[in-house]
Each structure stands twice: as structure tokens, then as C-alpha cells.
Amino acid sequence: MRTMTRVASLMAVLGLCWFLGGCGCECECGKAGLMKPRVGFMLPEKYNSPDGMTLGKDGCIYLAMNNVVLQQHPAKILRITPDDQLEEVITLPPQPDTKLASPLGVAFGSDGNLYVADCQAFCTKEPAKSRLLRVNMKDGKATGCDVVAVGLNMANGVAAKGDCIYVCDTTLNKETPMASGVYRFAIAELDAKNPLKVTGLGDPRLVVKLSTQNKEHPVGANGLDFDAAGNMYVCNFGDREVIKVVFDAAGKVQSQAVLAKDNGMESTDGLHCDAAGNLWVADFLGNAVVRIDSKSGAVTVVAKNGESDGADGSLHSPSECIVRGNKLYVSNINLAYGPHKSSKLYTISVIDLK
């Protein structure tokens, strides 16, 4: 599929027809100056759609390079070294039917391997084609990649807690309100020779279910992470929410409630929790990133701008953000729809926090 046709198909799948407006809120973005992103990386064409990120024990940021904008370039996992050099880790194996891989969320498991959500909704309208991949790592190098779970519709955010991997499925049906959720897989049951097959709403591994009311933008469970206490935070993209999930000692959901909603957010895409317990959320539709207090739910808009090609480091379709040291790294996935236009500049923005 060629670039604009593929992107148009993707937009149809996601229902991305939301019109980007101004902030229009009485939140902290009106009380304090916004921070100015700069160009962290001006990427070559072969790296045209950066997305999911996770911080490795080696100090590198591991990055999913989806390449949905120009799919003639294969999807890869890259890493950003501590001195901000970009390195290739692995080219991901294509899905047999679509002949493409489409990575979004990434996270390291307790086994030291990297788990990758392969969102085939970016490649086909057929449901249940998405996968969970495992990049096998040894001594900082990828030794191969296995398919360990199949049958997801729109695999998205990935997080790890204990000896389990959690994966968002952004849509589980076509009804309104739309269902989505989070699967939990024990690492011990993830076998490359016999990939797990999920079945949707009735699957016992679906430990969290969300409901998205937004008819104009039916996109559900998205960004995903845990804090140090083991609480889960998951984004409900279309309803502009971050939801907090508390588990009991047996791993069952004890409580599930909206932590933050609206307050300057036009969408909630990728999410990461920093060492201090702050949640950092990419607002894709709003061309913004926000910080959320994980205790109070207070929202601070950190950076926000209008439409941009990213030449000056401005955000354009930001889909993920993560803190390393005193820097906030922001992936600009560069998808075109609504007021957004796909730029011929491919960037990762950086915000200097101190």
C-alpha cells in the first residue's frame, strides 16, 4: 500500500475525524508558561514514524519505529543511547498476511526481553491480526524475535509488572459505547512454539475493561504503565481520560476509577510514569504533552502548539513521551488526519525539564 492510501485506510479504521480546537480550559496551562520543545532527532526517511518508548536497564531508550507513514521502510526497534546516539536493534518480522510489522508499545519483561505490541490495524481492516512480539535480548543485543500472542484487534500500550506482561487492545467491538481493555500474560506461558490466542471480551486474561463513549472518536485503551506501588494507569484516548487501577495481593482488580479527564487534554495517547510518580501523557490530538499528579489527578499542560512540520522541534502528532534524566523525549508519529498533516520532516522532540 502506498503512503497516502495506507494512511487514509488507517484513519478509517480508527475513526479519526476529530477536529482539533484550542485548549479552552481553566487549567494550569493558562496560569504558567508552556515549555518549548526542541529538535532532539531529525530522522531520515527510513525512520518516519517513531512511537512507543521504554527505558532499559542499560540507560538506553528503546524505541518502536512504526514507519506507518512510509511503509516501504520496514518497522524496527531502535535505541537512543545515554549520549543521544541512535542505534538499530532489530528489524521486526512481518505479519504473514499483511507482510508488514507495525510496532507501538514496548516494555522490558522481568526475563530481560523486550515485548512489542504489533498493531496490525495500521496495515489491514481485518480484525484479530495484531500480535505480541518478544525480542530476545542477550548482552544488549537482539538475538531474534518471536510471536508469543495473537488475535488482538489493535495491540497498543505494553507494560510489565512482576512476571507478567500487560497489553492494551484499543478496540474489542464496534458498538457504542465501544469496549477495549488490557490483557495480562504470565511470561512463563508465552511460548514461541505455541502462541497464545486471545478471544476478546470473554477471555479470562482480559483483566481490565474500558468503555469509550465518544462516537466521533472511538479509540479506547492506549497508553499503559505502572507506578512503583504496582498501580496501573491506562489511557482512554477518545474520552480524554487516564484511569487508575489498583490490584489486590492476588492480582485481582480492587478498584478502577478515572484519575484525570479533560482539563486541557484533547486525547490521551502514550503514557509513562517517572521515578517520582508523575504521569507523562502525549496528547495526540492537542499537539501537547501533559503531566498528571498520580495522587490528586491534577493536570499540567507542559507543552502545546498548533500545527507544525516539526522543523523547530514543535510537537506534531505526539504519541508517546518518556523522561530520562532531566529530559522529556517525545515521539512524533506524524500521522495525517483532521487538521494534522503528515510532515516530510520526521522528528523526536526533546523538552529540557531543568
C-alpha positions in Angstrom: 0.0 0.0 0.0 1.2 3.4 -0.9 1.6 6.1 1.7 -1.4 8.3 1.4 -3.8 5.4 0.7 -2.5 3.5 3.7 -2.8 6.4 6.0 -6.3 7.1 4.7 -7.2 3.4 5.4 -5.8 3.7 8.9 -7.9 6.8 9.6 -11.0 4.9 8.5 -10.1 2.1 10.9 -9.6 4.4 13.8 -12.4 6.8 13.0 -10.0 9.7 13.5 -12.2 12.6 12.4 -11.9 14.7 15.5 -11.4 18.4 14.8 -8.5 20.0 16.7 -9.5 23.1 18.6 -7.9 25.4 21.1 -7.4 24.4 24.7 -10.4 26.3 26.0 -9.9 25.2 29.6 -9.3 26.7 33.0 -6.3 24.6 33.8 -2.6 25.2 34.7 -1.8 25.9 31.0 -3.4 29.3 31.4 -1.5 30.0 34.7 2.1 29.2 33.7 4.3 29.5 30.7 4.5 26.5 28.4 7.8 24.8 27.8 9.4 24.9 24.4 10.3 21.6 22.7 13.5 21.5 20.6 14.6 19.1 17.9 16.1 16.0 19.6 16.4 14.0 16.5 15.8 14.9 12.8 15.3 11.4 11.5 16.0 10.1 8.0 13.1 8.9 5.8 13.7 5.3 6.7 12.7 6.2 10.3 9.5 8.1 9.6 7.0 7.3 12.4 8.5 7.0 15.9 6.2 5.7 18.6 6.5 3.6 21.7 9.4 4.0 24.1 10.7 2.3 27.2 13.8 2.8 29.4 16.2 -0.1 29.6 18.5 -1.0 32.5 21.4 0.0 30.2 20.2 3.6 30.3 19.0 3.4 26.6 15.6 4.4 25.5 14.2 1.6 23.3 12.0 3.0 20.6 9.4 1.4 18.3 9.9 2.8 14.7 6.5 2.0 13.2 7.1 3.6 9.8 3.3 3.8 9.0 3.8 7.0 7.0 6.2 5.3 4.5 5.6 1.6 4.9 8.1 0.7 2.2 10.6 1.0 5.0 10.5 -2.0 7.4 9.4 -1.5 11.0 12.3 -1.6 13.5 13.3 -1.3 17.1 15.9 1.4 17.7 17.5 2.7 20.9 18.7 6.1 22.0 21.9 5.7 23.9 22.7 7.7 27.0 24.7 10.1 24.9 21.8 10.5 22.5 23.1 8.4 19.6 20.6 6.4 17.6 21.2 2.7 17.1 19.3 -0.1 15.3 18.4 -3.1 17.5 16.3 -5.3 15.2 14.1 -5.3 12.1 10.8 -6.8 13.2 9.3 -9.8 11.4 6.3 -9.0 9.2 2.8 -10.5 9.8 2.3 -13.3 7.2 -0.9 -11.9 5.7 -0.1 -8.2 5.6 3.6 -8.6 5.0 4.2 -5.7 7.5 5.1 -5.2 11.1 3.6 -2.3 13.0 5.1 -1.7 16.4 3.5 0.6 19.0 4.0 -0.1 22.7 7.3 -1.6 24.1 8.4 -2.8 27.5 11.0 -5.0 29.1 9.8 -8.0 31.0 11.4 -9.5 34.1 13.1 -12.0 31.8 15.2 -9.2 30.2 13.4 -9.5 26.9 11.6 -6.7 25.1 7.9 -7.1 24.4 6.4 -5.3 21.5 2.7 -4.6 20.5 2.3 -5.2 16.8 -0.7 -3.2 15.8 -1.9 -4.7 12.5 -4.9 -2.3 12.4 -2.4 0.1 10.8 -2.0 -2.5 8.0 -5.4 -4.1 7.4 -9.1 -3.7 8.2 -9.4 -7.3 9.1 -9.8 -7.8 12.9 -7.7 -10.1 15.2 -4.5 -9.7 13.2 -2.5 -7.9 15.8 0.3 -9.7 17.8 2.5 -9.5 20.8 6.2 -10.0 19.8 9.1 -10.9 22.0 12.6 -9.5 21.1 15.0 -11.9 22.7 17.9 -9.9 24.2 21.3 -11.1 25.4 24.2 -8.9 26.4 22.5 -5.8 25.0 21.9 -7.4 21.6 18.8 -8.8 19.9 19.2 -12.5 19.1 15.8 -13.0 17.4 12.1 -12.2 17.6 9.2 -14.5 18.4 5.5 -14.2 18.1 4.1 -15.1 21.5 0.4 -13.9 21.4 -2.1 -13.5 18.5 -5.7 -12.5 18.0 -5.6 -8.9 19.2 -7.5 -6.3 17.2 -5.4 -3.2 17.9 -2.5 -4.0 20.1 -1.2 -0.8 21.6 0.3 0.0 25.0 2.6 -2.5 26.7 3.8 -2.6 30.4 5.4 -5.1 32.7 4.8 -5.9 36.3 6.3 -8.8 38.2 6.5 -11.8 35.9 3.6 -10.6 33.7 3.2 -8.6 30.5 0.2 -6.3 30.1 -1.1 -5.3 26.6 -3.8 -2.9 25.6 -6.3 -3.8 22.9 -7.7 -0.5 21.8 -10.9 -1.9 20.4 -12.8 -5.1 21.2 -16.1 -4.4 19.4 -17.8 -1.9 17.0 -20.7 -1.0 19.4 -21.3 2.3 21.1 -20.1 2.7 23.8 -17.0 0.8 22.5 -15.2 -1.7 24.6 -11.5 -2.0 25.0 -9.2 -3.4 27.6 -5.9 -4.7 28.9 -4.7 -8.4 28.7 -2.4 -9.9 31.2 0.0 -12.7 30.2 2.3 -14.6 32.5 5.8 -14.6 31.0 6.1 -18.3 31.7 3.1 -19.1 29.4 4.5 -17.1 26.4 5.8 -19.8 24.1 7.0 -19.1 20.6 6.1 -22.6 19.5 2.5 -22.2 20.7 1.5 -18.5 20.7 -1.4 -17.7 23.0 -4.6 -16.7 21.1 -6.9 -14.2 22.8 -10.6 -14.1 22.2 -11.8 -10.7 23.2 -14.4 -9.8 25.8 -14.8 -13.3 27.2 -11.1 -14.0 27.5 -10.0 -14.7 31.2 -6.7 -12.9 30.5 -8.6 -9.6 29.9 -8.2 -8.2 33.4 -9.3 -4.6 32.8 -12.2 -3.4 30.6 -12.8 0.1 29.5 -15.7 1.8 27.8 -15.4 4.7 25.3 -18.4 6.9 24.9 -17.0 9.2 22.2 -18.9 8.3 19.0 -16.8 10.7 16.8 -13.5 9.2 18.0 -14.0 5.6 19.2 -10.4 4.8 20.3 -10.1 3.2 23.7 -7.3 1.7 25.8 -4.0 3.2 24.7 -1.0 4.3 26.9 -0.2 2.0 29.8 2.2 1.9 32.8 2.6 1.1 36.4 3.9 3.1 39.4 6.3 1.9 42.0 3.5 0.7 44.2 2.1 -1.5 41.5 -0.9 0.6 40.5 -1.8 0.6 36.8 -2.5 3.7 34.7 -4.2 3.3 31.4 -5.3 6.0 28.9 -8.8 6.0 27.3 -7.9 8.0 24.2 -11.3 9.0 22.9 -12.8 10.0 26.2 -9.7 12.0 27.2 -9.2 10.0 30.4 -6.4 8.5 32.5 -7.8 5.6 34.6 -6.1 4.3 37.7 -6.4 0.5 38.5 -5.5 -0.9 41.9 -4.9 -4.6 42.3 -5.1 -6.7 45.4 -2.4 -9.1 46.6 -3.9 -11.9 44.4 -3.7 -9.8 41.3 -7.4 -9.1 41.1 -8.8 -5.6 40.3 -9.6 -4.0 43.6 -10.7 -0.6 42.2 -10.8 1.1 38.9 -11.6 4.8 38.6 -10.9 7.9 36.4 -7.9 9.7 37.8 -7.9 12.6 35.3 -10.2 13.7 32.5 -10.3 16.7 30.1 -8.6 19.7 31.9 -6.8 20.7 28.7 -6.4 17.2 27.3 -7.9 16.6 23.9 -6.8 13.0 23.8 -4.7 10.6 25.9 -2.3 8.6 23.9 1.1 7.2 25.2 1.7 7.3 29.0 4.7 6.8 31.2 5.3 7.1 35.0 8.5 8.6 36.2 10.5 7.7 39.3 8.7 10.5 41.2 5.3 9.1 40.4 4.4 11.7 37.8 2.4 10.6 34.8 3.5 12.0 31.4 0.9 11.7 28.7 1.1 12.5 25.0 -2.0 14.4 23.8 -2.0 13.4 20.1 -5.0 15.5 19.0 -3.9 18.5 21.1 -0.3 18.6 19.9 0.6 18.6 23.5 2.2 16.7 26.4 0.8 16.9 30.0 2.0 15.9 33.4 -0.5 14.4 35.8 -0.2 14.0 39.6 -0.8 10.3 40.2 -2.2 11.1 43.7 -4.5 14.1 43.0 -5.1 13.7 39.3 -4.1 17.4 38.7 -3.2 18.1 35.1 -0.5 20.4 34.0 -0.1 21.1 30.3 3.7 21.2 29.8 4.0 21.9 26.1 1.4 22.6 23.4 1.5 24.2 20.0 -0.6 24.5 16.8 0.0 22.7 13.5 3.7 22.4 12.7 6.1 20.4 10.5 8.4 19.9 13.5 11.3 21.8 11.9 11.8 23.9 15.1 11.1 20.9 17.5 7.4 21.7 17.9 5.1 18.8 18.5 3.3 17.3 15.6 1.1 14.3 16.3 2.9 13.3 19.5 2.1 9.8 20.5 4.5 8.9 23.4 6.7 10.7 25.9 9.2 9.5 28.4 11.5 11.1 31.0 15.2 10.2 31.1 17.3 12.4 33.5 16.3 16.0 33.0 14.9 15.5 29.5 11.4 14.6 28.2 11.6 12.7 24.9 8.5 12.9 22.7 7.8 10.7 19.7 6.0 12.5 16.9 4.4 9.7 15.0 3.5 12.1 12.2 0.1 10.7 11.2 -2.1 12.9 8.9 -5.8 13.3 9.6 -8.2 16.1 10.5 -6.1 19.3 11.0 -2.9 17.2 11.2 -0.8 16.9 8.1 2.0 14.4 7.7 5.2 16.3 7.5 8.2 15.4 5.4 10.2 16.0 8.5 10.5 13.1 10.9 11.3 14.1 14.4 11.7 13.2 18.1 11.2 16.3 20.2 13.1 16.9 23.5 11.9 19.2 26.3 14.6 20.2 28.8 12.9 20.0 32.2 15.7 21.7 34.1 
